[in-house]
Amino acid sequence: MNMYQSQVVKSKPVKPKEPATPSVSGYSPTLDTVRMVADTIRNGPNSVMTVAELKRALPRQVNHYALQNALDFMDEIGWIDRGSKGIVWIYNPNPNIARAIALGYEH
């Protein structure tokens, strides 16, 4: 075989990756929904709030999957943290706090 001839390499067809949760992928929250959920979590009476408590505290009903997508979005950008006890608001744009964290030390 010379350099002008090519060799055909057969490989297995690559299957496209499925979304992590296919049923959730079709429900995109609107910006209004994301803002409503964020305001409810930030101004909530408790520091930690479960999804069920969040649904009851929202001013209007939100589709469960759209709510999950909104929470995923806020978790990715660093506004909230979701743990075993619930959801907590962690975003604070105050530059003094960011500077204290950067200059802080552990005991």
C-alpha beads as a LAMMPS data file, in Angstrom:
LAMMPS data file: protein, C-alpha beads

107 atoms
106 bonds

1 atom types
1 bond types

-500.0 500.0 xlo xhi
-500.0 500.0 ylo yhi
-500.0 500.0 zlo zhi

Masses

1 110.0

Atoms # bond

1 1 1 0.000 0.000 0.000
2 1 1 1.443 3.352 -0.982
3 1 1 0.760 6.722 0.564
4 1 1 -2.086 7.528 -1.844
5 1 1 -4.155 4.516 -0.893
6 1 1 -6.269 4.665 2.193
7 1 1 -7.218 1.860 4.454
8 1 1 -10.814 1.587 5.619
9 1 1 -11.054 1.028 9.335
10 1 1 -14.315 -0.459 10.512
11 1 1 -15.465 0.570 13.936
12 1 1 -18.584 0.130 15.979
13 1 1 -21.172 2.862 15.509
14 1 1 -21.096 5.384 18.333
15 1 1 -24.397 5.680 20.130
16 1 1 -25.269 9.260 21.137
17 1 1 -25.409 9.825 24.879
18 1 1 -28.833 9.919 26.444
19 1 1 -29.671 12.833 28.723
20 1 1 -29.294 12.012 32.416
21 1 1 -33.020 12.355 32.993
22 1 1 -34.884 12.129 29.688
23 1 1 -38.269 12.992 31.187
24 1 1 -36.930 16.267 32.625
25 1 1 -35.300 17.508 29.433
26 1 1 -38.554 18.727 27.862
27 1 1 -39.520 21.096 30.692
28 1 1 -37.588 24.340 30.521
29 1 1 -38.421 26.947 33.147
30 1 1 -39.007 30.514 32.043
31 1 1 -36.895 33.348 33.390
32 1 1 -39.897 34.436 35.452
33 1 1 -40.072 30.977 37.045
34 1 1 -36.353 30.962 37.862
35 1 1 -36.627 34.427 39.434
36 1 1 -39.718 33.411 41.422
37 1 1 -38.005 30.282 42.767
38 1 1 -34.821 32.217 43.578
39 1 1 -36.742 34.938 45.442
40 1 1 -38.712 32.337 47.397
41 1 1 -35.564 30.489 48.480
42 1 1 -33.616 33.671 49.285
43 1 1 -36.437 35.301 51.272
44 1 1 -37.778 32.118 52.862
45 1 1 -38.435 31.899 56.595
46 1 1 -35.998 29.009 57.090
47 1 1 -32.367 28.818 56.072
48 1 1 -32.865 25.285 54.715
49 1 1 -35.951 24.393 52.705
50 1 1 -37.029 21.078 51.199
51 1 1 -38.500 20.831 47.705
52 1 1 -41.945 20.141 49.200
53 1 1 -41.710 23.241 51.421
54 1 1 -40.515 25.253 48.420
55 1 1 -43.504 24.122 46.346
56 1 1 -45.890 25.192 49.132
57 1 1 -44.142 28.556 49.529
58 1 1 -44.191 29.470 45.826
59 1 1 -46.799 32.109 44.893
60 1 1 -48.072 29.923 42.036
61 1 1 -47.783 26.286 41.019
62 1 1 -44.771 25.182 38.990
63 1 1 -44.378 21.939 37.075
64 1 1 -42.191 19.555 39.099
65 1 1 -39.750 18.964 36.255
66 1 1 -39.490 22.678 35.434
67 1 1 -38.778 23.298 39.133
68 1 1 -36.075 20.614 39.126
69 1 1 -34.487 22.198 36.033
70 1 1 -34.599 25.639 37.675
71 1 1 -32.936 24.222 40.805
72 1 1 -30.299 22.450 38.678
73 1 1 -29.561 25.743 36.896
74 1 1 -29.232 27.689 40.158
75 1 1 -27.021 24.940 41.596
76 1 1 -24.717 25.038 38.552
77 1 1 -24.218 28.809 38.693
78 1 1 -23.623 28.806 42.444
79 1 1 -26.751 30.443 43.815
80 1 1 -27.954 27.478 45.872
81 1 1 -26.630 24.288 47.371
82 1 1 -28.715 21.138 47.532
83 1 1 -28.012 18.548 50.177
84 1 1 -29.733 15.747 52.033
85 1 1 -31.549 18.188 54.339
86 1 1 -32.799 20.494 51.582
87 1 1 -31.938 23.618 49.618
88 1 1 -30.014 26.601 50.973
89 1 1 -29.249 29.984 49.359
90 1 1 -25.459 30.523 49.261
91 1 1 -24.900 33.348 46.752
92 1 1 -23.670 36.624 48.221
93 1 1 -22.295 39.284 45.829
94 1 1 -20.788 41.386 48.647
95 1 1 -17.123 42.058 47.721
96 1 1 -16.121 42.324 51.405
97 1 1 -17.159 38.730 52.008
98 1 1 -15.314 37.539 48.909
99 1 1 -12.177 39.367 50.108
100 1 1 -12.509 37.922 53.637
101 1 1 -12.807 34.416 52.208
102 1 1 -9.775 34.951 49.972
103 1 1 -7.653 36.321 52.839
104 1 1 -9.037 34.002 55.507
105 1 1 -7.204 31.182 57.174
106 1 1 -8.117 27.978 58.983
107 1 1 -7.482 27.464 62.652

Bonds

1 1 1 2
2 1 2 3
3 1 3 4
4 1 4 5
5 1 5 6
6 1 6 7
7 1 7 8
8 1 8 9
9 1 9 10
10 1 10 11
11 1 11 12
12 1 12 13
13 1 13 14
14 1 14 15
15 1 15 16
16 1 16 17
17 1 17 18
18 1 18 19
19 1 19 20
20 1 20 21
21 1 21 22
22 1 22 23
23 1 23 24
24 1 24 25
25 1 25 26
26 1 26 27
27 1 27 28
28 1 28 29
29 1 29 30
30 1 30 31
31 1 31 32
32 1 32 33
33 1 33 34
34 1 34 35
35 1 35 36
36 1 36 37
37 1 37 38
38 1 38 39
39 1 39 40
40 1 40 41
41 1 41 42
42 1 42 43
43 1 43 44
44 1 44 45
45 1 45 46
46 1 46 47
47 1 47 48
48 1 48 49
49 1 49 50
50 1 50 51
51 1 51 52
52 1 52 53
53 1 53 54
54 1 54 55
55 1 55 56
56 1 56 57
57 1 57 58
58 1 58 59
59 1 59 60
60 1 60 61
61 1 61 62
62 1 62 63
63 1 63 64
64 1 64 65
65 1 65 66
66 1 66 67
67 1 67 68
68 1 68 69
69 1 69 70
70 1 70 71
71 1 71 72
72 1 72 73
73 1 73 74
74 1 74 75
75 1 75 76
76 1 76 77
77 1 77 78
78 1 78 79
79 1 79 80
80 1 80 81
81 1 81 82
82 1 82 83
83 1 83 84
84 1 84 85
85 1 85 86
86 1 86 87
87 1 87 88
88 1 88 89
89 1 89 90
90 1 90 91
91 1 91 92
92 1 92 93
93 1 93 94
94 1 94 95
95 1 95 96
96 1 96 97
97 1 97 98
98 1 98 99
99 1 99 100
100 1 100 101
101 1 101 102
102 1 102 103
103 1 103 104
104 1 104 105
105 1 105 106
106 1 106 107
